[in-house]
Amino acid sequence: MGVQRLKQGSFYRGRRVLVTGHTGFKGTWLCWLLSALGAEVYGYALAPASGSLYETARPPMAGEVLADIRNRADVEGALARFQPALVIHLAAHAYLDGSYEFPADIFAANVMGTVGLLEAIRKSGRRIPAVVVTSDKCYAQGLEGKPCQETDPFGAAEAYSTSKACQDLAAQCYSRSFPAMAVATARASNTIGGGDGNKTRLVPHLLDCFAGGVPAKLRNPDFVRPWQYVLDVLWGYLMLGQVLSEGTLAGDTSFNFGPAPDGFQTVGRVAEGLAAHFPGARYELGARGSTGETQLLRLDSGKAHRLLGWQPLYTLDETLAQAAAFQMGLAHAPAAQLCREQAARYLAQRQGEEVQA
């Protein structure tokens, strides 16, 4: 298969897309991006958290169901009501948090929630392509810095990582067991963008501290992590959704979406880059903690580049600048306006990239 291109304003214009987990951070940005592309956007998710990006920057939606992904009857009802042409499945317990407090709930949401959705699609009597978003955390640990490829083994760690591996395997099972279904998995790294309200994550913590004039505490500043712009990752999901819908995707339908080489940086480097946007910003070393995470995770995104034509648009410095601009912009403009402007700017840059190609 040759390199594909997602044409702005063509494939997604007027297309009915159901985003599960649309009230989350990535889900909100995905809805804004789809809306800017002219899609008819529907959502299925839990009610948004108080003060979340979805609540403060509610994207244009054609319809939504606020319910638990584990409730199969509600999932089946949403598919029947919205009649989507594509599903992008983000609904999940999306963080390492809670892995040692409520592991069974994490498995129920991430694994059986996905199985329930795919089973509802299978029984719908319609061909509804589904992009199932998993995680780079599904890969086995102890790879000694080797970039993970789609064919590398999965490995069990804490509940979150293990559940994402099981989720990915479940999606692969439906893809291979039921040839009439179109299912792909997307494994992505840490994403950065404005409006992420999870202060247990590094960048939201730093932005909150820097904007409030409070010193930020860094844990494990020498740890290297993959960092990338949220819209770059979501663009990859949309490209995958297009080729999956068109039936031009042959072979294994699992794809990595990781940052460019400059996106693999230490926690300290990210703190330094963000601090540069806030006069007087300070950070200090806090107590080192143990989370069960690997010191180094790298994704090889060569397959997505070769088969989809996807690659990150923003450098790490540009990504940090976007996150900082959003945080500072909240003092002068509504969050919805900032989302609309950043999504439009991103699409304009992608359109220019395609014209040059």
C-alpha positions in Angstrom: 0.0 0.0 0.0 1.3 3.4 -0.9 1.5 6.5 1.4 -1.9 7.9 2.2 -2.9 11.5 2.8 -5.8 12.8 4.9 -7.3 15.5 2.7 -8.6 18.4 4.7 -12.3 19.1 4.2 -13.0 16.0 2.1 -13.0 12.6 3.8 -14.4 13.8 7.2 -16.7 16.5 5.9 -20.3 15.4 6.7 -19.1 12.0 8.1 -20.8 10.7 11.2 -18.1 10.0 13.8 -18.7 8.6 17.2 -16.0 9.4 19.8 -16.1 7.4 23.0 -14.5 9.1 25.9 -15.3 12.5 24.3 -15.5 14.3 27.6 -11.8 13.5 28.4 -8.8 15.6 27.5 -7.9 13.9 24.2 -11.6 13.3 23.5 -12.4 17.0 23.7 -9.5 18.0 21.4 -10.5 15.3 19.0 -14.1 16.6 18.8 -12.8 20.1 18.1 -10.5 18.8 15.4 -13.3 16.7 13.8 -15.6 19.7 14.0 -13.0 21.9 12.2 -12.9 19.2 9.5 -16.7 19.4 9.0 -17.5 16.1 10.6 -20.8 15.3 12.3 -19.5 14.5 15.8 -21.2 12.3 18.4 -20.0 11.3 21.8 -20.4 8.6 24.4 -18.7 9.0 27.7 -19.1 9.6 31.4 -20.2 13.0 32.5 -17.4 15.5 32.3 -15.4 16.2 35.5 -16.0 19.6 37.1 -13.7 22.2 35.6 -12.5 19.8 32.9 -11.6 21.0 29.4 -14.8 19.5 28.0 -16.9 21.5 30.5 -15.1 24.8 29.9 -14.5 24.4 26.1 -17.5 22.3 25.0 -17.0 21.4 21.4 -19.8 21.5 18.8 -21.6 18.1 19.1 -24.4 16.6 17.0 -25.4 14.4 19.9 -24.0 12.7 23.0 -24.8 9.9 25.5 -23.4 10.3 29.0 -23.0 6.8 30.2 -20.5 4.1 31.3 -18.7 2.3 28.5 -19.3 -0.9 30.5 -23.1 -0.6 30.0 -23.6 -2.6 26.8 -27.2 -1.7 26.4 -26.4 2.0 26.4 -23.6 1.4 23.9 -25.9 -0.5 21.6 -28.5 2.3 22.0 -25.9 4.9 21.0 -24.9 3.0 17.9 -28.5 2.6 16.8 -29.3 6.2 17.5 -26.3 7.9 16.0 -25.6 5.5 13.1 -21.9 6.4 12.9 -19.8 5.7 9.9 -16.7 5.4 12.2 -16.0 5.0 15.9 -12.8 6.3 17.6 -12.7 4.6 20.9 -11.0 6.6 23.7 -13.2 5.7 26.6 -11.1 4.1 29.3 -9.3 4.5 32.6 -6.5 6.5 31.0 -3.9 6.9 33.7 -1.5 4.9 35.8 -3.3 6.4 38.9 -5.4 3.8 40.7 -3.5 0.7 39.5 -2.9 -0.4 43.0 -6.2 0.9 44.6 -8.9 -0.4 42.2 -7.3 -2.7 39.6 -10.5 -4.7 38.9 -12.3 -1.5 37.9 -9.5 -0.6 35.5 -9.7 -4.0 33.8 -13.5 -3.8 33.6 -13.4 -0.4 31.9 -10.4 -0.9 29.6 -10.9 -4.5 28.6 -14.5 -5.4 28.9 -15.6 -1.9 28.0 -13.8 -2.4 24.7 -15.1 -5.9 24.2 -18.6 -4.7 24.8 -18.2 -1.9 22.2 -16.8 -4.3 19.6 -19.5 -6.8 20.3 -22.2 -4.1 19.9 -20.6 -3.2 16.6 -20.5 -6.8 15.5 -24.1 -7.3 16.3 -25.3 -4.1 14.7 -25.5 -5.6 11.3 -23.5 -2.7 9.9 -19.9 -2.3 8.9 -18.7 0.3 11.4 -14.9 0.7 11.4 -13.4 1.2 14.8 -10.0 2.7 15.9 -9.3 1.5 19.4 -6.8 3.7 21.2 -4.6 1.7 23.5 -1.1 2.9 24.8 2.6 2.6 24.4 2.5 1.1 27.9 1.3 -2.2 26.5 4.8 -3.2 25.4 7.0 -5.4 27.5 9.4 -3.7 29.9 13.2 -4.3 29.9 13.8 -3.5 26.3 16.9 -1.4 27.2 15.9 1.6 25.3 15.1 -0.2 22.0 12.3 1.6 20.1 9.2 -0.5 20.3 7.8 -1.8 17.0 4.3 -3.0 16.5 5.5 -6.6 16.4 7.3 -6.4 19.8 5.9 -8.5 22.7 3.5 -7.1 25.2 4.3 -7.4 28.9 2.5 -7.3 32.2 3.3 -4.6 34.8 0.8 -2.8 37.0 -3.0 -2.9 36.3 -3.2 0.1 33.9 -0.4 -1.1 31.5 -1.6 -4.7 31.6 -5.2 -3.7 30.9 -4.1 -1.7 27.9 -2.2 -4.7 26.6 -5.3 -6.8 27.1 -7.4 -4.2 25.4 -5.2 -4.2 22.4 -5.2 -8.0 22.2 -9.0 -8.0 22.4 -9.2 -5.5 19.5 -6.8 -7.7 17.5 -9.0 -10.7 18.3 -12.1 -9.1 16.8 -10.1 -7.9 13.8 -8.9 -11.4 13.0 -11.8 -13.5 14.1 -14.5 -11.5 12.3 -13.1 -10.5 8.8 -16.2 -8.4 8.1 -15.2 -6.1 10.9 -12.7 -3.3 10.4 -10.8 -2.8 13.6 -7.4 -1.1 14.2 -5.4 -0.2 17.3 -3.4 3.0 17.9 -0.6 3.0 20.5 0.5 6.5 21.4 2.8 8.2 23.9 2.4 11.0 26.4 0.5 13.9 24.9 0.8 17.6 25.7 -1.7 20.3 25.1 -3.7 23.0 26.7 -6.5 22.1 29.1 -5.2 18.9 30.5 -6.7 18.9 34.1 -4.8 15.9 35.5 -2.4 17.6 37.8 -0.7 14.2 38.6 0.8 14.4 35.2 4.0 16.5 34.8 3.0 19.1 32.2 -0.4 20.0 33.8 1.4 20.2 37.2 4.1 22.5 35.8 1.6 24.8 34.0 -0.6 25.1 37.1 2.4 26.0 39.2 4.1 28.3 36.7 0.9 30.2 36.0 0.1 30.6 39.7 3.7 31.7 40.6 4.2 28.6 42.8 7.5 26.5 42.7 6.9 23.2 40.9 8.3 20.0 42.3 10.0 17.5 40.0 10.3 13.8 40.7 12.8 11.8 38.7 14.1 14.7 36.6 16.5 12.5 34.7 13.8 10.1 33.5 13.4 10.3 29.7 9.8 10.3 28.4 8.2 10.7 25.0 6.4 14.0 24.7 4.2 15.1 21.7 1.5 17.5 20.8 -2.0 16.2 21.3 -3.2 17.3 17.9 -0.3 15.5 16.2 -1.4 12.2 17.9 -5.1 12.8 17.0 -4.2 13.5 13.4 -2.7 10.0 13.3 -5.9 8.5 14.6 -7.8 10.3 11.9 -5.5 9.1 9.2 -5.9 5.6 10.5 -9.6 6.0 10.6 -9.7 7.1 7.0 -7.7 4.1 5.5 -9.6 1.7 7.8 -12.9 3.1 6.4 -11.7 3.0 2.8 -10.7 -0.6 3.2 -7.1 0.1 1.9 -5.4 -1.1 5.0 -3.9 -4.6 4.5 -2.2 -6.8 7.0 -1.6 -6.0 10.7 -3.8 -3.0 11.7 -1.8 -1.9 14.8 0.1 1.4 14.6 2.5 3.3 16.8 2.2 7.1 17.0 5.2 8.4 18.8 7.2 11.7 18.8 10.0 12.7 16.5 13.5 12.1 18.0 13.5 15.5 19.7 10.4 14.5 21.6 12.3 12.0 23.7 13.5 14.3 26.5 14.1 14.2 30.2 11.6 15.5 32.7 14.0 18.3 33.6 14.3 19.4 30.0 10.5 19.7 29.7 10.4 21.7 32.9 13.1 24.0 31.6 11.3 24.5 28.3 8.0 25.3 29.8 9.5 27.6 32.5 11.0 29.8 29.7 7.4 31.0 28.8 6.6 32.1 32.3 8.6 35.0 33.9 9.8 34.1 37.3 8.9 30.4 37.0 10.7 28.1 39.4 11.0 24.4 40.0 12.8 22.3 42.5 13.6 18.6 43.0 11.0 16.7 45.1 11.1 13.3 46.6 11.8 10.5 44.2 8.9 8.1 43.9 8.3 4.6 42.6 5.5 4.2 40.1 6.4 0.9 38.4 7.1 2.8 35.2 10.1 2.1 33.0 12.8 4.7 32.9 12.7 4.9 29.1 9.9 4.2 26.6 10.5 4.8 22.9 8.1 4.1 20.0 9.1 3.3 16.5 6.5 5.1 14.3 8.1 4.1 11.0 5.1 2.0 10.0 2.7 4.9 10.4 5.0 7.1 8.3 5.4 4.5 5.5 1.8 3.4 5.3 -0.2 6.4 6.4 2.1 9.3 5.6 1.9 10.4 9.2 4.6 12.2 11.1 4.5 14.8 13.9 4.2 18.4 12.7 5.4 20.2 15.8 8.8 20.0 17.5 9.0 19.6 21.3 9.7 23.3 21.7 6.7 24.2 19.6 4.5 21.7 21.5 5.5 23.3 24.8 4.9 26.7 23.4 1.3 25.7 22.4 0.6 24.4 25.9 2.0 27.5 27.5 0.1 29.8 25.1 -3.2 28.0 26.0 -2.6 28.3 29.7 -1.7 32.0 29.5 -4.5 32.7 27.0 -7.1 31.6 29.6 -6.6 34.9 31.3 -7.9 36.7 28.2 -10.2 34.4 26.2 -12.6 31.5 26.8 -11.2 28.0 26.5 -13.5 27.2 23.6 -12.0 30.1 21.6 -8.5 28.9 22.3 -9.4 25.3 21.2 -11.0 26.6 18.0 -8.0 28.8 17.2 -5.4 26.1 17.9 -7.3 23.5 15.9 -7.8 25.8 12.9 -4.1 26.8 13.0 -3.0 23.2 13.1 -5.3 22.3 10.2 -4.0 25.2 8.2 -0.4 24.0 8.7 -1.3 20.4 7.8 -3.0 21.7 4.6 0.1 23.7 3.7 2.1 20.5 4.3 -0.1 18.6 1.8 0.1 21.3 -0.8 3.9 21.2 -0.7 3.9 17.4 -0.9 
